[in-house]
């Protein structure tokens, strides 16, 4: 490789650290020391920061919960077992505002206030809260991370991994991307919901779920994605049928949504969707494209206004 091309490559990597980190994702998943668990433990790995250099282990072992808050891999240190609180302060979306309210913890749920974590690489403070939703055997874990006291991201996992090497990964305060909650569009005479999210995906090659921005924390109310939809034409020689919808409504903390009608002349197959969002406060988010099927009957869906749809299960 010539020196000029090498300089270009180095410049690209420095400008897009999130991309470089995702392509090169690998980590030693060994915990140095663990306590003696009474039941089989389950594991989750959190990445913090643009490059995910700060890595925090979460371990659930029955009613015992541990967090490696200083990232040294030793869960036996004092303060790393976290106990559930009796009452918790939660974000609630009451249109058009997001606000905090205090709630008692339900009998079959647990709320672990993990506390503050400092990312030395970026000089950033994070505050972590983990909520176990449901009975232990079928629990869903919701992780809320407050970044610098400026905005929040939420991640949700249906289960942790049985071993550190199988642990799902959640990345907070990483490179932003758009995504689509909607998995299908149904033909019919009434408009159908299109709803989207903005957040951070796990690094390429890592098993995990996206983490979603709490929209009203950071994104101005006048900022909304636009979905450009290309429907297949029923006629083999016809051009794609294009429509656009601005996803200007917000629901359940993390969702943008709007409605669109599948054209009568649309043929079988998949609709191509391109999501874009305007820049705000110097933040530019790349365009996202995907395809989803057109179906004749609704398989499963609900209004995005439903609080049960705060995050996908």
C-alpha positions in Angstrom: 0.0 0.0 0.0 1.4 3.4 -1.0 1.8 6.2 1.6 -1.0 8.3 0.1 -3.5 5.5 0.4 -2.3 4.7 3.9 -2.9 8.3 4.9 -6.4 8.2 3.5 -7.2 5.1 5.4 -5.9 6.5 8.6 -7.9 9.7 8.1 -11.1 7.7 7.4 -10.6 5.6 10.6 -10.1 8.6 12.8 -13.2 10.4 11.4 -15.4 7.3 11.8 -14.2 5.6 15.0 -17.6 3.8 15.4 -17.2 2.1 12.1 -13.6 1.0 12.8 -14.7 -0.3 16.2 -17.6 -2.3 14.8 -15.5 -3.9 12.1 -12.8 -4.9 14.6 -15.1 -6.0 17.4 -13.5 -8.7 19.5 -12.9 -8.9 23.2 -11.6 -11.1 26.0 -14.8 -12.3 27.6 -13.0 -13.7 30.6 -14.1 -12.5 34.1 -11.1 -12.5 36.4 -13.0 -13.4 39.6 -16.6 -14.3 40.3 -18.5 -15.0 43.5 -19.9 -18.3 44.5 -23.4 -18.2 42.9 -26.3 -20.2 44.5 -27.9 -20.7 41.0 -26.6 -20.7 37.5 -25.6 -17.2 36.5 -26.5 -15.4 33.2 -24.4 -12.7 31.6 -24.7 -9.5 29.6 -22.0 -7.1 28.3 -22.5 -3.3 28.0 -20.2 -1.2 25.8 -20.0 2.5 26.6 -18.7 5.3 24.4 -18.2 5.9 20.7 -15.8 3.0 20.4 -17.2 0.9 23.2 -13.9 0.9 25.1 -15.5 0.9 28.5 -17.1 -2.5 29.0 -19.3 -3.4 31.9 -20.4 -6.9 32.8 -23.9 -7.5 34.3 -24.6 -10.9 35.9 -28.0 -12.2 37.1 -28.0 -15.2 39.4 -31.4 -15.8 40.7 -32.2 -12.9 43.0 -28.6 -11.9 43.2 -27.4 -9.2 40.7 -23.9 -8.0 40.0 -22.4 -5.2 38.0 -18.7 -4.8 37.2 -18.9 -1.0 37.5 -15.2 -0.3 37.2 -14.6 -2.7 34.3 -11.8 -4.7 36.0 -13.5 -8.1 35.6 -13.6 -8.8 39.4 -17.2 -9.3 40.6 -16.1 -10.2 44.1 -15.2 -6.6 45.1 -17.3 -4.7 47.6 -20.2 -2.8 46.1 -20.5 -4.9 43.0 -23.5 -6.9 44.2 -26.5 -4.6 43.6 -29.7 -4.9 45.6 -33.2 -4.2 44.3 -34.8 -1.0 45.5 -38.4 -0.7 46.8 -39.4 2.3 44.8 -38.1 3.5 41.5 -38.2 6.7 39.5 -39.2 6.0 35.9 -39.6 7.9 32.6 -43.2 8.1 31.5 -44.4 9.4 28.1 -47.6 11.4 28.5 -48.1 13.0 25.1 -46.5 15.4 24.3 -44.1 15.3 27.2 -41.7 12.9 28.8 -41.6 13.2 32.6 -40.4 11.3 35.7 -42.8 9.6 38.2 -42.2 7.5 41.3 -43.6 3.9 41.4 -43.5 1.1 43.9 -41.7 -2.0 42.4 -44.3 -4.7 41.5 -44.0 -8.0 43.2 -42.6 -9.9 40.2 -40.2 -7.1 39.2 -36.8 -5.9 40.4 -35.1 -2.5 39.9 -31.3 -2.3 40.3 -29.9 1.1 40.6 -26.4 0.2 39.4 -25.2 3.8 39.8 -22.5 5.9 38.1 -19.8 4.6 35.7 -16.9 6.8 34.5 -15.5 6.3 31.0 -11.9 7.5 31.2 -11.4 7.4 27.5 -14.0 10.1 26.8 -14.2 11.7 30.3 -17.9 10.9 30.4 -20.1 9.9 33.3 -22.9 7.4 32.8 -25.7 6.3 35.2 -27.0 2.8 34.9 -30.4 1.4 36.0 -31.5 -2.2 35.3 -35.1 -3.3 35.6 -36.1 -7.0 35.6 -39.6 -7.2 34.2 -41.6 -10.3 35.2 -40.9 -13.5 37.0 -37.4 -14.8 37.1 -37.9 -17.7 34.7 -39.4 -15.5 32.0 -38.0 -12.1 32.9 -37.1 -9.4 30.4 -34.3 -7.1 31.3 -34.5 -3.4 30.5 -31.3 -1.3 30.8 -31.5 2.5 31.0 -28.3 4.5 30.6 -28.2 8.2 31.3 -25.3 9.8 29.3 -23.8 12.9 30.9 -27.2 13.9 32.3 -28.1 15.0 28.8 -30.0 12.1 27.2 -30.9 8.5 27.8 -30.7 5.3 25.8 -32.8 2.2 26.6 -31.9 -1.4 25.7 -34.0 -4.5 26.3 -33.1 -8.2 26.3 -35.4 -11.2 26.6 -32.6 -13.1 28.3 -28.9 -12.9 29.3 -26.4 -15.5 28.0 -25.6 -18.7 29.9 -21.8 -18.1 29.6 -19.7 -14.9 29.2 -18.8 -16.0 25.6 -22.5 -16.2 24.8 -23.4 -12.9 26.5 -25.5 -10.5 24.4 -24.0 -7.0 23.8 -25.7 -3.6 24.2 -23.8 -0.5 23.0 -24.7 2.9 24.6 -23.5 6.3 23.4 -22.2 4.7 20.2 -22.6 5.6 16.6 -26.2 6.6 15.8 -28.3 4.9 13.2 -32.0 4.8 12.2 -34.0 1.6 12.2 -37.5 0.4 11.6 -39.9 -1.3 14.1 -42.4 -2.0 11.4 -41.9 -5.5 10.0 -44.7 -5.6 7.4 -47.2 -3.5 5.6 -50.8 -4.7 5.2 -52.9 -4.1 2.2 -56.3 -2.5 2.8 -58.4 0.6 2.6 -57.0 2.2 5.7 -53.6 3.7 6.4 -51.1 1.5 8.2 -48.5 2.4 10.8 -44.9 3.0 10.0 -42.7 3.5 13.1 -39.0 3.9 13.5 -36.3 4.4 16.0 -32.9 6.1 16.4 -30.1 4.6 18.4 -27.0 2.3 18.4 -26.7 -1.2 17.1 -24.4 -3.8 18.6 -21.0 -4.0 16.8 -20.9 -6.2 13.7 -20.3 -9.8 14.7 -21.7 -9.4 18.2 -25.0 -10.9 19.3 -27.3 -8.3 20.9 -30.0 -5.7 20.4 -30.1 -2.0 19.5 -30.3 0.6 22.2 -32.9 3.4 21.6 -32.7 7.1 22.2 -35.4 8.6 24.5 -36.6 11.0 21.8 -37.7 14.0 23.9 -34.5 14.0 25.9 -32.4 15.3 23.0 -34.1 15.5 19.7 -36.1 18.7 19.1 -39.8 18.3 18.6 -39.6 19.7 15.0 -37.1 17.0 14.0 -38.7 13.8 12.5 -37.6 11.1 10.1 -39.0 10.8 6.6 -39.7 7.3 5.1 -39.6 7.1 1.3 -41.4 3.9 0.3 -41.1 2.2 -3.1 -43.9 -0.3 -3.7 -43.6 -3.0 -6.3 -45.9 -2.5 -9.3 -48.5 -5.1 -10.1 -47.5 -4.7 -13.8 -44.3 -6.4 -14.7 -43.4 -3.4 -16.9 -44.6 -0.7 -14.5 -42.3 1.5 -12.4 -42.2 1.3 -8.6 -44.9 3.3 -6.9 -43.3 5.8 -4.6 -44.8 7.5 -1.6 -43.3 9.4 1.4 -44.5 9.8 4.9 -43.1 12.0 7.7 -42.9 10.2 11.0 -43.8 13.3 13.0 -45.7 11.6 15.9 -43.9 10.2 18.9 -45.0 7.4 21.2 -43.7 5.2 24.1 -40.5 7.2 24.6 -38.5 5.8 21.7 -40.8 5.6 18.7 -41.4 8.0 15.7 -44.5 7.1 13.7 -46.8 8.0 10.9 -49.2 6.3 8.6 -49.2 5.2 4.9 -51.6 3.5 2.6 -50.5 0.6 0.4 -51.6 1.5 -3.2 -54.2 -0.7 -4.8 -51.9 -1.1 -7.8 -49.0 -2.4 -5.7 -48.0 -5.9 -6.6 -46.7 -8.8 -4.5 -43.3 -8.8 -2.9 -41.5 -6.3 -0.7 -41.6 -2.5 -0.2 -38.2 -0.8 -0.2 -38.0 1.8 2.6 -35.4 4.6 2.9 -35.3 6.5 6.2 -33.6 9.9 6.6 -33.6 12.4 9.4 -32.5 16.1 9.4 -29.3 17.1 11.2 -29.8 18.7 14.6 -27.3 20.3 16.9 -24.4 19.2 14.6 -25.6 15.5 14.8 -25.9 13.8 11.4 -27.3 10.3 11.2 -26.7 8.1 8.1 -29.5 7.1 5.8 -31.1 3.7 6.5 -32.6 1.4 3.9 -34.4 -1.9 4.2 -37.2 -4.0 2.7 -40.3 -5.3 4.4 -43.0 -7.6 3.0 -46.5 -6.6 1.8 -49.1 -8.9 3.2 -52.8 -9.4 2.8 -53.7 -10.0 6.4 -52.4 -8.6 9.7 -50.2 -11.1 11.5 -49.6 -9.0 14.6 -49.5 -5.3 15.3 -50.8 -2.6 17.6 -51.0 1.1 17.7 -47.6 2.7 18.6 -49.5 4.7 21.2 -49.8 1.6 23.3 -47.5 1.8 26.3 -46.9 -2.0 26.0 -45.0 -1.2 22.9 -42.4 0.9 24.6 -39.8 -1.5 23.3 -40.0 -4.6 21.1 -40.1 -7.9 22.8 
